Each structure stands twice: as structure tokens, then as C-alpha cells.
Amino acid sequence: MDQLPDISPFQRRLDELDAQMADPSFYNNPRKAADVSREQQKLQQLVGQHHTYEKTKREIAEAQALIKDVAGDPDLKELAAAELPDLQRKQEQLHETILRAMIPPDPSDSRNTVMEIRAGTGGDEASLFAAELFRLYSKYSDARGWKIQPMSSSPSDRGGMKEIIFLITGDDVYKQLKFESGVHRVQRVPVTEANGRIHTSTVTVAVLPEAEEVDVKIDPQDLEISVCRASGPGGQGVNTTDSAVQIVHKPSGLMVQCADERSQIKNKAKAMTVLRSRLLKQKEDEEHAKYALNRRSQIGSGGRSERIRTYNFPQNRLTDHRIGLTLYNLPQVMEGLIGEVVAGLQKEDFEQKFAALTGQEYAGVSQRRARRSAKGRTARED
């Protein structure tokens, strides 16, 4: 079994946090106190598990020595032989658990998430699929007890979505959804296709951790805010008040529009939420380029050749090209059952971080990579 990384840096960090929490002024900043307390609890658990691992390791060595002792008590040897498999299984489980706990967590994992879905190439078909992806993520969220709040939307003439931006709130939303960023490619016969030809369209998805005012400092002088009348399909309240809000952040060039609410104040608040989240993501991408792409490269240009995932309806197939995972249950996937894909992406992320932490490949990665390569040769790109 591979050697565990040195525990001493984690012990030193735990000592630092214990000292902070002993300071009488520790709870003056409730948010920081909560973050420190969570980190301290995780480190306490990690250090305790490491001590248990070392104890189990000693017990295994003692059992093996008893078994090998030719002059030893037969009853003790039999007892040691019976206990050894359980001790080894316990060691393996602790080894895995400790390694995962040692991987630095993404500080945004526990945050709520702003998700942006936009139709790419493919015209009406792309906008229809954008609406279907919104439905997919809505169902996935509902199953986890998360709440969805629309922030901004632009419907298409045929009932699709040119763009929709929404906030998802709940436990570990960003942790579950952060790998959904990128170009999603759909291959199917559109409802508007008279000759039965398969079309290829794309939708871009961006996943942004929700930012609070304390995360991103925005100078009001850097904002260009304009209002106009909301546009829409008609009905009461549309085009009657100047409620739509557009905000341009001049230093970054980011522009946000929001017109979903009839209240200008509410639209401005939603637009600021989206802007702060985009700026936070931009900041995190710069700081953690090792593990994340910046927002522009996440979603690419929306071209057909750029994709993280393909939804092939004639073949009932979903393929995530980053991890070589192919599933033949597309109707279930479109109902929000993407847990297997999410788990596969999280596992890949863990293995990459494990390699960075230990300088060695995680057990089983090379065999799995070989299997993916074989799959790729038999199911080459469509």
C-alpha cells in the first residue's frame, strides 16, 4: 500500500486554528468563525483518522509477526490469522478516507450557484435544447431539495430559450455542478426537419459560485447602469415601465442584463448578484488556474467541434468526452438522472488532485485509462 503523505502540515494548521478559536474576539466575525470552525472540525477528524491508521498499521505488523513466530502459541496464531483480514480492510478504508480528506477542497464547494445556459450553434434547435437542459438541471435540483430562482431569461419564438440565468441554492450545489461548465452538443432530428436528417447543435453552460459583497469589492464608479422597458411576449405589465436593468462593469467589460421582475430595484439586485458571481469566478480562475479554466475557456465559442458532452438521441447515448464515460439511457438523463456522470467527474478530479499532492498516479487510473482508449477506438467521434 502506498505511503500516506506527511500529516505534520495538517497538524500544524489544526494547532493554528485551535489558537484562533481560543481568542476571545474569535466570534466577532460570525462568518469567518463559521468557516474556521468547519475547517477545524475537518482537520480534527483527519488527524484522528491518521492516528487510527497508524495504530491499525501497528496491529497488522504485530499480527503478522505472531503468525510467523514458529515458537508462538498456536491459539494466538490462529486468532491473529482470523483478525488480520479485517485489520487490512480497515487499513485500506482509512487510507482512502485520509487521502480524500488531505486533498485541498475547493473553497467554493459549499456555495450556492449561478448557472447560465445559452443556445450556441444550431438556431431554433439549440434554443430548444437549452430549455431542455434547464429542465434537466431543475429536476436534478428538485431531487436534492435545492431551490431554483430565475435571474434572467430570453425565450425563443419556438418555445426554447436563447439564454437563461438562474440561481440554485442548497447544500454543496457548486461541488455537484461545477463540472457542467462547457459546450454540450446535441445530435438528433429536429421537430422542424422534414427530411429526417440528424442535426448537430450546441448549448453552452457556465457554472459560477454565488458571490457575496464581502467576496468581491465593486466600486460604484466602475459601474455603468442603464434602464429600459422590459421586452417580452406581451401581456399585462410588459412594456409599461422602465424596469429592465443593464449593468456594465467597466474594468472587466462584463455586462449583465435582468428584466424578469417588474420592479427595477429587484432587477438591479439580481443583476448585481450575477455580476458579483462572474467577477468571483474570474478571480478564482486566476488564483487557481491549476485546477480550473477561466470562464471564457470553460464555455468556448460554442462551436460544434468544442464539447465536453454529447447527447446523441438516435443512439440513446450520452458521452462525456472528458472522462470517456458513455451511458445508453438518454431519456433518464434528460429527466435529471445525471448522478453517475457527476460521480465520474468528481472521481477524475480527485485523482488529478491526488497526483498533484503525492506525485504518483492513483491506483487503477492507468488500467481505466487503457479501457477508455479502447472505447475511444471502437466508438470514434460521430
C-alpha positions as CSV (number, residue, x, y, z in Angstrom):
1,M,0.0,0.0,0.0
2,D,1.3,3.5,-0.9
3,Q,2.7,5.6,1.9
4,L,0.4,8.4,3.1
5,P,1.6,12.0,2.8
6,D,3.1,13.6,5.9
7,I,0.4,14.6,8.4
8,S,2.5,17.2,10.1
9,P,1.4,20.2,7.9
10,F,-2.2,19.4,8.8
11,Q,-1.4,19.1,12.5
12,R,0.3,22.5,12.4
13,R,-2.8,24.0,10.7
14,L,-5.0,22.4,13.3
15,D,-2.9,24.0,16.1
16,E,-3.2,27.4,14.4
17,L,-7.0,27.1,14.2
18,D,-7.2,26.0,17.8
19,A,-5.3,29.1,18.8
20,Q,-7.6,31.3,16.8
21,M,-10.7,29.8,18.3
22,A,-9.3,30.4,21.8
23,D,-9.0,34.1,21.1
24,P,-11.9,36.0,23.0
25,S,-12.6,38.1,19.8
26,F,-13.0,35.0,17.6
27,Y,-16.8,35.2,17.3
28,N,-16.8,38.9,16.5
29,N,-16.9,37.9,12.8
30,P,-19.6,35.2,12.6
31,R,-18.9,34.3,9.0
32,K,-15.2,33.8,9.5
33,A,-15.8,32.0,12.7
34,A,-18.1,29.5,11.0
35,D,-15.6,28.9,8.2
36,V,-12.7,28.4,10.7
37,S,-14.9,26.1,12.9
38,R,-15.8,23.9,9.9
39,E,-12.1,23.7,8.8
40,Q,-11.1,22.9,12.4
41,Q,-13.6,20.1,12.7
42,K,-12.5,18.5,9.4
43,L,-8.8,18.7,10.4
44,Q,-9.6,17.2,13.9
45,Q,-11.3,14.3,12.1
46,L,-8.4,13.9,9.7
47,V,-5.7,13.8,12.4
48,G,-7.8,11.4,14.4
49,Q,-8.2,9.1,11.4
50,H,-4.5,9.2,10.8
51,H,-3.8,8.2,14.4
52,T,-6.2,5.3,14.0
53,Y,-4.5,4.4,10.7
54,E,-1.1,4.2,12.4
55,K,-2.5,2.2,15.2
56,T,-4.1,-0.3,12.8
57,K,-0.8,-0.5,10.9
58,R,1.0,-1.5,14.1
59,E,-1.7,-4.1,14.9
60,I,-1.2,-5.6,11.4
61,A,2.5,-5.8,11.9
62,E,2.0,-7.5,15.3
63,A,-0.5,-10.0,13.9
64,Q,1.9,-10.8,11.0
65,A,4.7,-11.3,13.5
66,L,2.6,-13.6,15.6
67,I,1.7,-15.7,12.6
68,K,5.3,-16.1,11.5
69,D,6.5,-16.9,15.0
70,V,7.3,-20.7,14.8
71,A,7.5,-21.0,18.5
72,G,4.4,-19.0,19.2
73,D,1.2,-20.1,20.9
74,P,-1.0,-21.9,18.3
75,D,-4.2,-20.4,19.7
76,L,-2.7,-16.8,19.5
77,K,-1.5,-17.5,15.9
78,E,-5.0,-18.7,14.9
79,L,-6.6,-15.6,16.5
80,A,-4.1,-13.3,14.7
81,A,-4.8,-15.0,11.4
82,A,-8.5,-14.6,11.9
83,E,-8.2,-10.9,12.7
84,L,-5.6,-10.0,10.0
85,P,-8.1,-9.7,7.0
86,D,-10.4,-7.3,9.0
87,L,-7.4,-5.2,10.0
88,Q,-6.1,-5.0,6.5
89,R,-9.6,-4.0,5.2
90,K,-9.8,-1.3,7.9
91,Q,-6.4,0.0,6.9
92,E,-7.4,0.2,3.2
93,Q,-10.6,2.1,4.0
94,L,-8.7,4.5,6.3
95,H,-6.0,5.0,3.6
96,E,-8.7,6.0,1.1
97,T,-10.6,8.2,3.5
98,I,-7.5,10.0,4.7
99,L,-6.2,10.7,1.2
100,R,-9.5,12.2,0.2
101,A,-9.5,14.4,3.3
102,M,-6.0,15.6,2.5
103,I,-7.0,16.9,-0.9
104,P,-7.5,20.6,-0.6
105,P,-11.2,21.4,-1.0
106,D,-12.4,24.0,-3.4
107,P,-13.3,26.9,-1.2
108,S,-16.5,27.4,-3.2
109,D,-17.8,23.9,-3.0
110,S,-20.4,24.7,-0.3
111,R,-21.7,27.9,-2.1
112,N,-24.9,28.4,-3.9
113,T,-24.5,28.6,-7.7
114,V,-25.4,30.8,-10.6
115,M,-25.9,28.8,-13.8
116,E,-26.0,30.3,-17.2
117,I,-27.3,28.3,-20.2
118,R,-27.1,29.8,-23.7
119,A,-28.0,28.5,-27.1
120,G,-24.9,28.1,-29.3
121,T,-24.8,27.0,-32.9
122,G,-27.9,25.4,-34.4
123,G,-30.6,28.1,-34.3
124,D,-34.0,27.1,-33.1
125,E,-32.8,23.6,-32.3
126,A,-30.1,24.9,-30.0
127,S,-32.6,27.1,-28.1
128,L,-35.0,24.2,-27.7
129,F,-32.2,22.1,-26.2
130,A,-31.1,25.0,-23.9
131,A,-34.7,24.8,-22.5
132,E,-34.4,21.0,-22.1
133,L,-31.1,21.4,-20.2
134,F,-32.7,23.9,-17.9
135,R,-35.4,21.3,-17.2
136,L,-32.7,18.6,-16.6
137,Y,-30.9,20.7,-14.0
138,S,-34.2,21.8,-12.5
139,K,-35.2,18.1,-12.0
140,Y,-31.7,17.2,-10.7
141,S,-32.0,20.1,-8.2
142,D,-35.5,19.2,-7.1
143,A,-34.4,15.6,-6.3
144,R,-31.8,17.1,-3.9
145,G,-34.1,19.6,-2.3
146,W,-32.3,22.6,-3.9
147,K,-34.3,25.7,-4.8
148,I,-34.1,27.4,-8.2
149,Q,-34.6,31.2,-8.7
150,P,-34.7,32.5,-12.3
151,M,-32.5,35.6,-12.7
152,S,-32.8,36.4,-16.4
153,S,-34.2,34.7,-19.5
154,S,-34.6,35.3,-23.2
155,P,-37.2,32.9,-24.7
156,S,-37.1,32.0,-28.4
157,D,-40.1,32.0,-30.8
158,R,-40.5,28.2,-30.8
159,G,-40.7,27.8,-27.0
160,G,-37.0,27.4,-26.4
161,M,-34.5,29.5,-24.6
162,K,-31.9,31.7,-26.2
163,E,-30.5,32.3,-22.7
164,I,-31.5,31.6,-19.1
165,I,-29.6,32.5,-16.0
166,F,-30.8,31.2,-12.6
167,L,-29.6,30.8,-9.0
168,I,-29.6,27.4,-7.3
169,T,-29.5,27.3,-3.5
170,G,-28.9,24.3,-1.3
171,D,-26.2,22.1,0.2
172,D,-22.9,21.7,-1.8
173,V,-24.6,22.9,-5.1
174,Y,-21.3,24.2,-6.6
175,K,-19.5,21.0,-5.6
176,Q,-22.0,18.9,-7.6
177,L,-22.4,21.1,-10.6
178,K,-19.1,22.8,-11.2
179,F,-18.0,20.3,-13.9
180,E,-21.1,21.0,-16.0
181,S,-19.4,24.1,-17.5
182,G,-18.6,23.8,-21.2
183,V,-20.2,23.1,-24.5
184,H,-23.0,20.5,-24.6
185,R,-23.5,19.0,-28.0
186,V,-26.9,17.5,-29.1
187,Q,-27.4,15.3,-32.2
188,R,-30.9,14.5,-33.2
189,V,-33.6,15.0,-35.8
190,P,-35.2,18.4,-35.1
191,V,-39.0,18.7,-35.0
192,T,-38.7,21.2,-37.8
193,E,-36.7,18.8,-40.1
194,A,-39.0,17.4,-42.8
195,N,-36.4,15.0,-44.4
196,G,-35.4,13.2,-41.2
197,R,-31.8,14.4,-41.2
198,I,-29.8,14.4,-38.0
199,H,-28.6,17.9,-37.0
200,T,-25.8,18.8,-34.6
201,S,-26.4,21.8,-32.3
202,T,-24.6,23.2,-29.2
203,V,-25.5,24.8,-25.9
204,T,-23.0,26.5,-23.6
205,V,-23.2,26.2,-19.9
206,A,-21.3,28.3,-17.3
207,V,-21.4,27.4,-13.6
208,L,-20.5,30.3,-11.2
209,P,-20.2,30.2,-7.4
210,E,-22.5,32.7,-5.9
211,A,-20.6,35.7,-4.5
212,E,-21.4,38.0,-1.6
213,E,-20.5,41.6,-1.3
214,V,-17.6,40.7,1.1
215,D,-16.1,38.4,-1.6
216,V,-15.9,41.0,-4.4
217,K,-15.4,44.7,-3.8
218,I,-17.1,46.7,-6.6
219,D,-16.5,50.4,-6.9
220,P,-19.8,52.1,-7.8
221,Q,-17.8,54.4,-10.1
222,D,-16.8,51.3,-12.1
223,L,-20.5,50.6,-13.0
224,E,-22.5,51.9,-15.9
225,I,-26.2,51.3,-15.1
226,S,-28.9,51.9,-17.6
227,V,-32.7,51.1,-17.5
228,C,-35.2,50.5,-20.3
229,R,-38.6,49.0,-20.8
230,A,-38.8,45.2,-20.4
231,S,-39.5,43.4,-23.6
232,G,-41.5,40.2,-23.8
233,P,-44.2,38.2,-25.5
234,G,-46.9,40.5,-24.3
235,G,-49.5,40.7,-21.5
236,Q,-50.1,42.9,-18.6
237,G,-47.1,44.8,-17.2
238,V,-44.9,44.3,-20.2
239,N,-43.5,47.5,-21.9
240,T,-45.3,49.7,-19.4
241,T,-42.5,50.7,-17.0
242,D,-38.7,51.2,-17.2
243,S,-37.9,48.1,-15.2
244,A,-35.2,46.3,-17.2
245,V,-31.7,46.9,-15.9
246,Q,-28.4,46.6,-17.7
247,I,-25.1,46.9,-15.7
248,V,-21.7,47.2,-17.4
249,H,-18.6,46.6,-15.2
250,K,-16.1,48.9,-17.0
251,P,-12.8,47.5,-15.7
252,S,-13.7,43.9,-16.8
253,G,-16.1,44.7,-19.6
254,L,-18.7,42.3,-18.1
255,M,-22.3,43.1,-19.0
256,V,-25.3,41.8,-17.1
257,Q,-29.0,42.3,-18.0
258,C,-32.0,41.5,-16.0
259,A,-35.7,42.0,-16.9
260,D,-37.5,39.1,-15.2
261,E,-39.0,41.3,-12.4
262,R,-41.5,44.1,-12.8
263,S,-39.5,46.0,-10.1
264,Q,-36.5,47.9,-11.2
265,I,-35.0,47.5,-7.7
266,K,-35.4,43.7,-7.8
267,N,-33.9,43.5,-11.3
268,K,-30.9,45.6,-10.2
269,A,-30.4,43.3,-7.2
270,K,-30.5,40.2,-9.4
271,A,-28.1,41.7,-11.9
272,M,-25.6,42.6,-9.2
273,T,-25.8,39.0,-7.9
274,V,-24.9,37.7,-11.3
275,L,-22.1,40.3,-11.8
276,R,-20.5,39.5,-8.4
277,S,-20.6,35.8,-9.2
278,R,-18.9,36.3,-12.6
279,L,-16.3,38.5,-11.0
280,L,-15.7,36.0,-8.2
281,K,-15.3,33.2,-10.7
282,Q,-12.9,35.3,-12.7
283,K,-10.9,35.9,-9.6
284,E,-10.8,32.3,-8.6
285,D,-9.8,31.2,-12.1
286,E,-6.8,33.4,-11.9
287,E,-5.8,32.2,-8.4
288,H,-6.5,28.5,-9.1
289,A,-5.5,28.1,-12.8
290,K,-4.0,24.7,-11.9
291,Y,-7.5,23.2,-11.3
292,A,-9.9,25.5,-13.2
293,L,-10.2,27.1,-16.6
294,N,-11.3,30.7,-16.8
295,R,-14.9,31.4,-17.7
296,R,-14.2,32.1,-21.4
297,S,-12.4,28.9,-22.0
298,Q,-15.0,26.9,-20.0
299,I,-17.7,27.6,-22.5
300,G,-15.5,28.2,-25.5
301,S,-17.1,29.8,-28.6
302,G,-20.0,27.4,-28.7
303,G,-18.7,25.8,-31.9
304,R,-19.7,22.2,-32.8
305,S,-16.1,20.9,-32.5
306,E,-15.8,22.2,-28.9
307,R,-17.7,20.0,-26.5
308,I,-17.5,18.3,-23.1
309,R,-20.5,16.1,-23.7
310,T,-22.6,14.7,-26.5
311,Y,-26.3,13.8,-26.3
312,N,-27.0,11.5,-29.3
313,F,-30.7,10.9,-29.4
314,P,-30.8,8.4,-32.3
315,Q,-28.3,6.2,-30.4
316,N,-29.9,6.8,-27.0
317,R,-26.4,7.8,-25.9
318,L,-24.7,10.3,-23.6
319,T,-20.9,10.6,-23.8
320,D,-18.8,12.8,-21.5
321,H,-15.7,13.2,-23.5
322,R,-13.5,14.4,-20.6
323,I,-13.7,11.0,-18.8
324,G,-14.7,8.7,-21.6
325,L,-18.0,7.8,-19.9
326,T,-20.8,6.6,-22.2
327,L,-24.3,5.8,-21.0
328,Y,-27.2,4.4,-23.0
329,N,-30.1,5.8,-21.0
330,L,-30.7,9.3,-22.5
331,P,-34.4,9.6,-21.6
332,Q,-33.5,9.0,-17.9
333,V,-30.6,11.5,-18.2
334,M,-32.9,14.2,-19.6
335,E,-35.2,13.6,-16.6
336,G,-32.3,14.8,-14.4
337,L,-30.6,11.4,-13.6
338,I,-27.0,12.6,-14.1
339,G,-25.6,11.3,-10.8
340,E,-23.4,8.7,-12.4
341,V,-21.8,11.4,-14.7
342,V,-21.3,13.8,-11.7
343,A,-19.7,11.0,-9.7
344,G,-17.4,10.1,-12.5
345,L,-16.3,13.7,-13.0
346,Q,-15.7,14.1,-9.2
347,K,-13.6,10.9,-9.2
348,E,-11.5,12.2,-12.1
349,D,-10.9,15.5,-10.2
350,F,-9.9,13.6,-7.1
351,E,-7.4,11.5,-9.0
352,Q,-5.8,14.6,-10.6
353,K,-5.5,16.3,-7.2
354,F,-4.1,13.1,-5.7
355,A,-1.4,13.0,-8.3
356,A,-0.6,16.7,-7.6
357,L,-0.4,16.0,-3.8
358,T,1.6,12.8,-3.8
359,G,3.5,12.9,-7.1
360,Q,2.1,9.5,-8.0
361,E,-0.8,8.1,-10.0
362,Y,-3.8,6.9,-8.1
363,A,-4.3,3.1,-8.1
364,G,-6.3,1.9,-11.0
365,V,-6.0,5.0,-13.1
366,S,-3.7,3.5,-15.7
367,Q,-6.0,0.5,-16.2
368,R,-9.0,2.7,-16.5
369,R,-7.2,5.0,-19.0
370,A,-6.4,2.0,-21.2
371,R,-10.1,0.9,-21.1
372,R,-11.1,4.5,-22.2
373,S,-8.6,4.4,-25.0
374,A,-10.0,1.1,-26.2
375,K,-13.6,2.5,-26.1
376,G,-12.5,5.6,-28.0
377,R,-11.1,3.4,-30.8
378,T,-14.3,1.4,-31.2
379,A,-16.6,4.4,-30.8
380,R,-14.8,7.2,-32.7
381,E,-16.3,10.7,-32.8
382,D,-19.5,10.9,-34.8
